[in-house]
Amino acid sequence: MSDAEIPEQSIPRLPRGVKLSFDKQRDTWILLAPERVFVLDEIAHQIVKRCDGVAALAAIVDDLAEAFSAPRDLIAKDVHVLLRELSDKGVVTL
């Protein structure tokens, strides 16, 4: 994905073969991908768990801004950065 902003109407999802899972040994959430594991911090987990293939990016940002009582523009920036990185690694489809 390019450095261009992700359109608000994009509907992020985990592609086939990628799974969000709780790792009991690490006591943290992870993304399992073929031959790769991505350890998620709490913020990344909150974003990724909303990438259900139904909610548009705008709705995800709105939900996070409300849940954390944070400014929408700040949340949007963090969500865009994380989703762009995960998309570049092939573990989120936009």
VMD Tcl script that builds the backbone (N, CA, C; Angstrom):
set m [mol new atoms 282]
animate dup $m
set s [atomselect $m all]
$s set {name element resname resid chain x y z} {
  {N N MET 1 A 0.849 -1.178 0.000}
  {CA C MET 1 A 0.000 0.000 0.000}
  {C C MET 1 A 0.893 1.238 0.000}
  {N N SER 2 A 0.477 2.267 -0.666}
  {CA C SER 2 A 1.278 3.487 -0.746}
  {C C SER 2 A 1.136 4.310 0.527}
  {N N ASP 3 A 1.857 5.436 0.553}
  {CA C ASP 3 A 1.778 6.324 1.707}
  {C C ASP 3 A 0.496 7.143 1.710}
  {N N ALA 4 A -0.336 7.008 0.688}
  {CA C ALA 4 A -1.595 7.737 0.642}
  {C C ALA 4 A -2.484 7.307 1.806}
  {N N GLU 5 A -3.289 8.248 2.251}
  {CA C GLU 5 A -4.210 7.967 3.346}
  {C C GLU 5 A -5.191 6.867 2.943}
  {N N ILE 6 A -5.518 6.022 3.876}
  {CA C ILE 6 A -6.478 4.939 3.627}
  {C C ILE 6 A -7.871 5.553 3.577}
  {N N PRO 7 A -8.644 5.273 2.542}
  {CA C PRO 7 A -9.995 5.848 2.454}
  {C C PRO 7 A -10.872 5.423 3.633}
  {N N GLU 8 A -11.663 6.362 4.140}
  {CA C GLU 8 A -12.531 6.106 5.293}
  {C C GLU 8 A -13.564 5.010 5.017}
  {N N GLN 9 A -13.904 4.802 3.742}
  {CA C GLN 9 A -14.895 3.778 3.415}
  {C C GLN 9 A -14.286 2.379 3.276}
  {N N SER 10 A -12.952 2.283 3.386}
  {CA C SER 10 A -12.297 0.969 3.336}
  {C C SER 10 A -12.831 0.082 4.455}
  {N N ILE 11 A -12.934 -1.198 4.158}
  {CA C ILE 11 A -13.420 -2.165 5.145}
  {C C ILE 11 A -12.287 -3.151 5.422}
  {N N PRO 12 A -11.509 -2.875 6.471}
  {CA C PRO 12 A -10.373 -3.757 6.771}
  {C C PRO 12 A -10.821 -5.107 7.317}
  {N N ARG 13 A -10.058 -6.132 6.957}
  {CA C ARG 13 A -10.337 -7.487 7.442}
  {C C ARG 13 A -9.047 -8.273 7.461}
  {N N LEU 14 A -9.095 -9.374 8.173}
  {CA C LEU 14 A -7.967 -10.290 8.170}
  {C C LEU 14 A -8.121 -11.200 6.963}
  {N N PRO 15 A -7.085 -11.339 6.162}
  {CA C PRO 15 A -7.194 -12.212 4.986}
  {C C PRO 15 A -7.217 -13.682 5.385}
  {N N ARG 16 A -7.585 -14.494 4.450}
  {CA C ARG 16 A -7.598 -15.940 4.659}
  {C C ARG 16 A -6.222 -16.398 5.128}
  {N N GLY 17 A -6.208 -17.223 6.150}
  {CA C GLY 17 A -4.952 -17.743 6.676}
  {C C GLY 17 A -4.376 -16.931 7.827}
  {N N VAL 18 A -5.001 -15.788 8.140}
  {CA C VAL 18 A -4.535 -14.957 9.260}
  {C C VAL 18 A -5.597 -14.999 10.342}
  {N N LYS 19 A -5.153 -15.202 11.572}
  {CA C LYS 19 A -6.093 -15.384 12.681}
  {C C LYS 19 A -5.652 -14.563 13.889}
  {N N LEU 20 A -6.613 -13.880 14.509}
  {CA C LEU 20 A -6.385 -13.191 15.775}
  {C C LEU 20 A -6.596 -14.214 16.876}
  {N N SER 21 A -5.619 -14.348 17.758}
  {CA C SER 21 A -5.682 -15.383 18.782}
  {C C SER 21 A -5.020 -14.898 20.068}
  {N N PHE 22 A -5.504 -15.417 21.200}
  {CA C PHE 22 A -4.855 -15.109 22.478}
  {C C PHE 22 A -3.832 -16.192 22.763}
  {N N ASP 23 A -2.590 -15.770 22.963}
  {CA C ASP 23 A -1.497 -16.698 23.251}
  {C C ASP 23 A -1.351 -16.795 24.765}
  {N N LYS 24 A -1.747 -17.931 25.325}
  {CA C LYS 24 A -1.700 -18.110 26.779}
  {C C LYS 24 A -0.266 -18.114 27.308}
  {N N GLN 25 A 0.664 -18.667 26.548}
  {CA C GLN 25 A 2.065 -18.705 27.002}
  {C C GLN 25 A 2.654 -17.305 27.111}
  {N N ARG 26 A 2.317 -16.448 26.159}
  {CA C ARG 26 A 2.824 -15.070 26.178}
  {C C ARG 26 A 1.899 -14.140 26.952}
  {N N ASP 27 A 0.693 -14.600 27.248}
  {CA C ASP 27 A -0.333 -13.813 27.923}
  {C C ASP 27 A -0.618 -12.514 27.166}
  {N N THR 28 A -0.772 -12.670 25.841}
  {CA C THR 28 A -1.039 -11.511 24.991}
  {C C THR 28 A -1.745 -11.948 23.715}
  {N N TRP 29 A -2.322 -10.973 23.011}
  {CA C TRP 29 A -2.973 -11.238 21.731}
  {C C TRP 29 A -1.937 -11.248 20.625}
  {N N ILE 30 A -2.142 -12.130 19.651}
  {CA C ILE 30 A -1.229 -12.249 18.521}
  {C C ILE 30 A -2.027 -12.394 17.227}
  {N N LEU 31 A -1.374 -12.068 16.137}
  {CA C LEU 31 A -1.891 -12.384 14.806}
  {C C LEU 31 A -1.058 -13.548 14.292}
  {N N LEU 32 A -1.727 -14.631 13.977}
  {CA C LEU 32 A -1.062 -15.799 13.408}
  {C C LEU 32 A -1.204 -15.747 11.898}
  {N N ALA 33 A -0.094 -15.761 11.205}
  {CA C ALA 33 A -0.081 -15.778 9.753}
  {C C ALA 33 A 0.809 -16.945 9.335}
  {N N PRO 34 A 0.666 -17.397 8.113}
  {CA C PRO 34 A 1.522 -18.507 7.680}
  {C C PRO 34 A 3.005 -18.211 7.951}
  {N N GLU 35 A 3.601 -19.041 8.801}
  {CA C GLU 35 A 5.010 -18.977 9.149}
  {C C GLU 35 A 5.427 -17.681 9.848}
  {N N ARG 36 A 4.448 -16.905 10.362}
  {CA C ARG 36 A 4.763 -15.658 11.062}
  {C C ARG 36 A 3.804 -15.463 12.231}
  {N N VAL 37 A 4.306 -14.782 13.254}
  {CA C VAL 37 A 3.496 -14.414 14.415}
  {C C VAL 37 A 3.758 -12.939 14.698}
  {N N PHE 38 A 2.693 -12.178 14.884}
  {CA C PHE 38 A 2.809 -10.767 15.229}
  {C C PHE 38 A 2.217 -10.569 16.619}
  {N N VAL 39 A 3.039 -10.139 17.563}
  {CA C VAL 39 A 2.585 -9.882 18.924}
  {C C VAL 39 A 1.976 -8.483 18.948}
  {N N LEU 40 A 0.740 -8.393 19.458}
  {CA C LEU 40 A 0.022 -7.121 19.471}
  {C C LEU 40 A 0.039 -6.508 20.867}
  {N N ASP 41 A 0.280 -5.211 20.930}
  {CA C ASP 41 A 0.084 -4.527 22.203}
  {C C ASP 41 A -1.420 -4.261 22.344}
  {N N GLU 42 A -1.824 -3.697 23.465}
  {CA C GLU 42 A -3.256 -3.509 23.727}
  {C C GLU 42 A -3.920 -2.603 22.694}
  {N N ILE 43 A -3.234 -1.562 22.271}
  {CA C ILE 43 A -3.814 -0.649 21.274}
  {C C ILE 43 A -3.980 -1.367 19.943}
  {N N ALA 44 A -2.954 -2.080 19.505}
  {CA C ALA 44 A -3.046 -2.821 18.242}
  {C C ALA 44 A -4.164 -3.857 18.311}
  {N N HIS 45 A -4.303 -4.520 19.447}
  {CA C HIS 45 A -5.381 -5.502 19.608}
  {C C HIS 45 A -6.743 -4.838 19.466}
  {N N GLN 46 A -6.925 -3.676 20.092}
  {CA C GLN 46 A -8.201 -2.964 20.019}
  {C C GLN 46 A -8.541 -2.583 18.576}
  {N N ILE 47 A -7.538 -2.263 17.794}
  {CA C ILE 47 A -7.763 -1.912 16.386}
  {C C ILE 47 A -8.059 -3.167 15.569}
  {N N VAL 48 A -7.199 -4.166 15.684}
  {CA C VAL 48 A -7.317 -5.370 14.852}
  {C C VAL 48 A -8.616 -6.122 15.128}
  {N N LYS 49 A -9.051 -6.178 16.371}
  {CA C LYS 49 A -10.276 -6.929 16.662}
  {C C LYS 49 A -11.502 -6.300 16.013}
  {N N ARG 50 A -11.401 -5.045 15.614}
  {CA C ARG 50 A -12.515 -4.373 14.936}
  {C C ARG 50 A -12.456 -4.549 13.409}
  {N N CYS 51 A -11.380 -5.146 12.914}
  {CA C CYS 51 A -11.221 -5.381 11.466}
  {C C CYS 51 A -11.939 -6.671 11.099}
  {N N ASP 52 A -13.259 -6.609 11.109}
  {CA C ASP 52 A -14.087 -7.799 10.956}
  {C C ASP 52 A -14.613 -8.016 9.543}
  {N N GLY 53 A -14.219 -7.154 8.609}
  {CA C GLY 53 A -14.707 -7.290 7.242}
  {C C GLY 53 A -16.106 -6.731 7.063}
  {N N VAL 54 A -16.647 -6.106 8.103}
  {CA C VAL 54 A -17.986 -5.512 8.046}
  {C C VAL 54 A -17.908 -4.006 8.287}
  {N N ALA 55 A -17.181 -3.618 9.336}
  {CA C ALA 55 A -17.090 -2.208 9.725}
  {C C ALA 55 A -16.132 -1.449 8.812}
  {N N ALA 56 A -16.570 -0.280 8.362}
  {CA C ALA 56 A -15.710 0.598 7.568}
  {C C ALA 56 A -14.697 1.270 8.496}
  {N N LEU 57 A -13.605 1.721 7.914}
  {CA C LEU 57 A -12.557 2.382 8.676}
  {C C LEU 57 A -13.120 3.543 9.494}
  {N N ALA 58 A -14.010 4.324 8.917}
  {CA C ALA 58 A -14.604 5.458 9.636}
  {C C ALA 58 A -15.320 4.997 10.899}
  {N N ALA 59 A -16.050 3.902 10.821}
  {CA C ALA 59 A -16.777 3.375 11.983}
  {C C ALA 59 A -15.810 2.846 13.036}
  {N N ILE 60 A -14.724 2.233 12.604}
  {CA C ILE 60 A -13.722 1.725 13.541}
  {C C ILE 60 A -13.092 2.892 14.303}
  {N N VAL 61 A -12.726 3.937 13.584}
  {CA C VAL 61 A -12.120 5.109 14.221}
  {C C VAL 61 A -13.111 5.757 15.188}
  {N N ASP 62 A -14.364 5.914 14.757}
  {CA C ASP 62 A -15.393 6.500 15.630}
  {C C ASP 62 A -15.562 5.680 16.901}
  {N N ASP 63 A -15.616 4.360 16.752}
  {CA C ASP 63 A -15.799 3.468 17.896}
  {C C ASP 63 A -14.630 3.586 18.877}
  {N N LEU 64 A -13.418 3.609 18.356}
  {CA C LEU 64 A -12.235 3.727 19.212}
  {C C LEU 64 A -12.179 5.094 19.905}
  {N N ALA 65 A -12.520 6.156 19.176}
  {CA C ALA 65 A -12.519 7.495 19.774}
  {C C ALA 65 A -13.510 7.570 20.927}
  {N N GLU 66 A -14.670 6.946 20.736}
  {CA C GLU 66 A -15.668 6.936 21.803}
  {C C GLU 66 A -15.217 6.047 22.966}
  {N N ALA 67 A -14.721 4.859 22.660}
  {CA C ALA 67 A -14.319 3.908 23.705}
  {C C ALA 67 A -13.207 4.461 24.591}
  {N N PHE 68 A -12.296 5.229 24.006}
  {CA C PHE 68 A -11.159 5.732 24.761}
  {C C PHE 68 A -11.252 7.227 25.077}
  {N N SER 69 A -12.401 7.827 24.760}
  {CA C SER 69 A -12.606 9.263 25.013}
  {C C SER 69 A -11.409 10.076 24.533}
  {N N ALA 70 A -11.027 9.823 23.290}
  {CA C ALA 70 A -9.856 10.482 22.708}
  {C C ALA 70 A -10.266 11.234 21.445}
  {N N PRO 71 A -9.481 12.244 21.062}
  {CA C PRO 71 A -9.797 12.992 19.842}
  {C C PRO 71 A -9.769 12.093 18.605}
  {N N ARG 72 A -10.785 12.229 17.771}
  {CA C ARG 72 A -10.918 11.367 16.597}
  {C C ARG 72 A -9.701 11.469 15.676}
  {N N ASP 73 A -9.180 12.684 15.472}
  {CA C ASP 73 A -8.054 12.842 14.554}
  {C C ASP 73 A -6.801 12.126 15.056}
  {N N LEU 74 A -6.597 12.105 16.357}
  {CA C LEU 74 A -5.463 11.386 16.939}
  {C C LEU 74 A -5.635 9.875 16.760}
  {N N ILE 75 A -6.840 9.388 17.039}
  {CA C ILE 75 A -7.149 7.958 16.860}
  {C C ILE 75 A -6.985 7.578 15.388}
  {N N ALA 76 A -7.527 8.398 14.492}
  {CA C ALA 76 A -7.455 8.100 13.055}
  {C C ALA 76 A -6.009 7.958 12.596}
  {N N LYS 77 A -5.140 8.837 13.071}
  {CA C LYS 77 A -3.728 8.773 12.670}
  {C C LYS 77 A -3.109 7.443 13.115}
  {N N ASP 78 A -3.327 7.073 14.370}
  {CA C ASP 78 A -2.771 5.814 14.891}
  {C C ASP 78 A -3.319 4.602 14.140}
  {N N VAL 79 A -4.619 4.607 13.860}
  {CA C VAL 79 A -5.247 3.490 13.150}
  {C C VAL 79 A -4.691 3.388 11.738}
  {N N HIS 80 A -4.557 4.514 11.055}
  {CA C HIS 80 A -4.028 4.508 9.692}
  {C C HIS 80 A -2.604 3.965 9.658}
  {N N VAL 81 A -1.773 4.401 10.594}
  {CA C VAL 81 A -0.376 3.940 10.621}
  {C C VAL 81 A -0.313 2.431 10.840}
  {N N LEU 82 A -1.044 1.940 11.842}
  {CA C LEU 82 A -1.008 0.505 12.130}
  {C C LEU 82 A -1.559 -0.312 10.965}
  {N N LEU 83 A -2.701 0.083 10.428}
  {CA C LEU 83 A -3.291 -0.700 9.342}
  {C C LEU 83 A -2.428 -0.676 8.086}
  {N N ARG 84 A -1.778 0.440 7.822}
  {CA C ARG 84 A -0.875 0.499 6.664}
  {C C ARG 84 A 0.289 -0.479 6.863}
  {N N GLU 85 A 0.866 -0.487 8.078}
  {CA C GLU 85 A 1.981 -1.400 8.360}
  {C C GLU 85 A 1.538 -2.860 8.241}
  {N N LEU 86 A 0.385 -3.190 8.817}
  {CA C LEU 86 A -0.102 -4.574 8.754}
  {C C LEU 86 A -0.488 -4.961 7.331}
  {N N SER 87 A -1.024 -4.010 6.573}
  {CA C SER 87 A -1.357 -4.284 5.186}
  {C C SER 87 A -0.096 -4.549 4.356}
  {N N ASP 88 A 0.937 -3.753 4.599}
  {CA C ASP 88 A 2.208 -3.942 3.886}
  {C C ASP 88 A 2.804 -5.319 4.190}
  {N N LYS 89 A 2.523 -5.851 5.379}
  {CA C LYS 89 A 3.027 -7.177 5.776}
  {C C LYS 89 A 2.079 -8.295 5.359}
  {N N GLY 90 A 0.936 -7.942 4.777}
  {CA C GLY 90 A -0.003 -8.943 4.273}
  {C C GLY 90 A -0.906 -9.579 5.289}
  {N N VAL 91 A -1.035 -8.956 6.491}
  {CA C VAL 91 A -1.876 -9.565 7.513}
  {C C VAL 91 A -3.188 -8.814 7.741}
  {N N VAL 92 A -3.409 -7.748 6.988}
  {CA C VAL 92 A -4.692 -7.038 6.972}
  {C C VAL 92 A -4.965 -6.651 5.529}
  {N N THR 93 A -6.200 -6.823 5.101}
  {CA C THR 93 A -6.626 -6.426 3.778}
  {C C THR 93 A -7.494 -5.188 3.917}
  {N N LEU 94 A -7.210 -4.162 3.097}
  {CA C LEU 94 A -7.961 -2.907 3.170}
  {C C LEU 94 A -8.915 -2.761 1.999}
}
mol reanalyze $m
mol bondsrecalc $m
mol representation Tube
mol addrep $m
